[in-house]
Amino acid sequence: MNMNNYYRYLHLFEKEKGGVGSTGSLVSAAHAVMMRGEPVVFIECSVTQSDVSNAYAKRHMVHEVDLKSDDAADQILSAVQQAEPGARIFVNVPGGHLDDLDRVHDLVRYVKNKYPDLMQVAVTWTMGLDAASRTTLDVLRETDIPGQLILNLPEWHGELEDYSHVDQDLLDSIRAEGGIVLDMPELEPHLYDRFRKDEIGLDVLSQARGMTFGNVAAFEMWQDKITAKLADIY
């Protein structure tokens, strides 16, 4: 193994099902890292949609890994090892693959313990508004999560009180265990659509065709928010 005593940072973006804002949160966090000038690597496991691959593969390293493949966990860890020291590796995990995710967690946990200088790990769980999201999170927390837990309550679902299945006991217990509670700033839907529908990465969005002065100003305001919010998290 290429061991240089510099951590790689593995960020697993997980959720119970699609549509909760996990991919938007991932590209938001990755954009904040890019703005700092730090290297970013993507691992696209949502291979049926490939939103991240479509928007970023021409300018950034994007590994595509089918989470249902027998060697999915092996591929993810190999991508981490190949990344340069200091890189942030963002893994876009599709919903509904908990059994497959367990295999990934098992190997990540093993490698993290056996090669402690290789990587640091965080799991960002993006919460939906339904009971299933909370139930699955509770099950996840009963396992040995292979890194710090970041509970993500995206702003585009509303305020904290709109998350009816999130209570103060949950927030307190996550923080007590060394986890983080995050309300990911919302990128305005018409700008997010430029990423999702037009396949334009956020790193080049401000120069994209059709971006008016007002669009750019709104995008820059969002950039200021994520710079301040995410600096000590990703």
N, C-alpha and C positions, 0 to 999 in steps of 0.2 A: 504493500500500500504506500501511496505517496503521503507520508506523514511529515508535515512541516511545523507542527505545533501552533498552527493558526486555525482557528475554528472556521468551518463552514456552518452556515445557519440554515437549518431545514425548517421550513414553515409549511405544515400540512393544513390546508383549508378544507374543513370537513363540515358536513351538514346531514340532516336526516333525509331531506328531499330537495329537489331543485326548486328554483323560484324564490329562494329566501334572501338572495343577495350575496351569496358566497363568492361567485366569480367577480362581481363588481367590487367586493371588498378586497379580493386578492389583487386585482390590477391596481386598485387604489394604493394598497400597501407597497406593491412593487414600484409604482410611480414615485412614491415618496422616497424610496431607496435610490431610484435612478436620479432623482433631483439632487441627492447628496453625492452623486458621482461614484457610487459603489456598484460592483458587478452584480447582475441579476441573471439567474437561470430559471427557466420555467419547466415544469413537468406537467404535461397535459394528460390527465387521466379521463377527462370527459370526452372520450374519443368520438362519440356520436355527434357532438356539436362542435368541438374544436374551436371555440371562440378565441381562446388564448393563442393557439397555433395560428389561426387565420390572421390575427392582428399583429403578432409580434415575430413570427418565425423568420421574416426577412432581415431583421436587425438584431435579434437576440437568440441565444441558444434555447431551443424548445425541444425537449424530449417528449415523444408521445408514448404513453404506456397504458395498455388496456389492463385495468385493475383485475379483470377476470382471468388474465393469463396466469399460468402456473408460476412464472418467474417475475411477476410484477414487482414484488418487494425487492428482488435482486436487482432489477433494472433501476429502480428508484435509488437504491443505495450506491450502485455503480455511478449514476449521474452525480450524486453528492461527492463521491471520491474524486471524480474527474474535474469537478469545479475548482476554480482557483481559490486559494486561501482568502477568507474574508467575504466570499460570495454569499449572497442570499438566494436560496433555492425555494421557489414557490410552487407548491404542488396543488393543482386544481383537482379535487377529489369529487366525483359525482355522488349524489345521494343514493340511498338504497343498496349500498354494497358493504354492509357491516361485517359480514363474514370475511369478505376479501380484505377489508380494512384491518381486521384482527391479524391477518398474516403479515401485513405491512408493519403494524405496530410491533409484532413479535420480533421481526428481524431488525427493525430500527432500534428497539430496546437492547437487543443483544449486541449490535455493533457499537452502540453508544457506550455500553459498559465495557466491552472488550478493547475499544479504541477510543479512550476518553478525550484524546486531543484532536479527534477528527471533526466533531460537529457538536453544536448545540441544537436542541429541538424544541419547537413550540407547536401546539395544536390549536388552531383558531376554529372554534365551533360557532358557526353562524346560526343564530336562533331564529326560528320561524314563530308565527303567532299561534300555532296549533299545539294541542296537547302532545302529539306524537314527537314533536321536536324536543320537548322537555323530558318525555319518557326515555327517549333514546339518549339524551345527554346524561340522565341519571344512570343508565346502564353503562355508558362509556366511563363515567367517573368511578364506577365500581371496579373497573379494570385498572391495570397498571399503565396509565397513560405515559407514553415514552418521553414526555417533556412538559414544559409549562403549558397550562391551559389558559387560553384567551377566550373569554366568552364575548362574542360579538353580537351586539344588539343594534343593527344598522338603523341610522336615522330615517331611512326611507320607509320604514314600517311605522314610524311615529315616535312618541316619547316613551319613557320607561313604563309608564302606567298602561300603555297600549299592549305591552307584553303581559297578558293576563296570567300566563303560566310561569312567570318569573317573579319570585318573591324575595324579600330581604334576606331570609335565611339562606337562600341559594347564593346570593351575591356575597354575603358575609363569609360563607364557608369556602367559596372559591378564592376570595382574597386571603383568608386565613391559611390556605394551602399554598400560597405563593402565586396564585393565578391573577389574572387581570380582567377587569370588566371594561369593555370598549363599546362606545357608540360611534360606529364608523360614519364619518361625514358623508352626506349624500351628494353625489354628482348629479346635477339636474338631468332628468330623464331624456330630454332631447339631445344632450351632449353624450350621455351614456349610449344612446342609440347609434351614435357615430362609431363607437367601438363595437357594439354587438351586431348591428345590422350592416354597417358600412365597412366593418373589419379594419378600422383605423386604430392603431395603438395610441394610448394616451400620451406617449412620448413624442408623437408627431401631430397630435390633434390640433394644436394651436396654429399649425401651418397648413392644415387641410383645406381643400377647396370648399367654399361655401361658409367658412367661419367668418362671421361678421365681427366688427369691433366689439359689439355687445357680447357675443358668444365668447370671444377671447377673454374679455374682462370677467365674465362669470366663471370661466375655467380657471383663471388666475386667482380669483377669490377662493375657489375650492382648493386650489393648490396650497394657498396660505393656510387653510384650515387643516389639511392633512399633514402639512409640514409641522405645525404646532402640536397636533394631536398624536401623531404617530412616531415622533422623534425618539422616544424612549421605549417603544414597543417593538418596532421592526427595524 
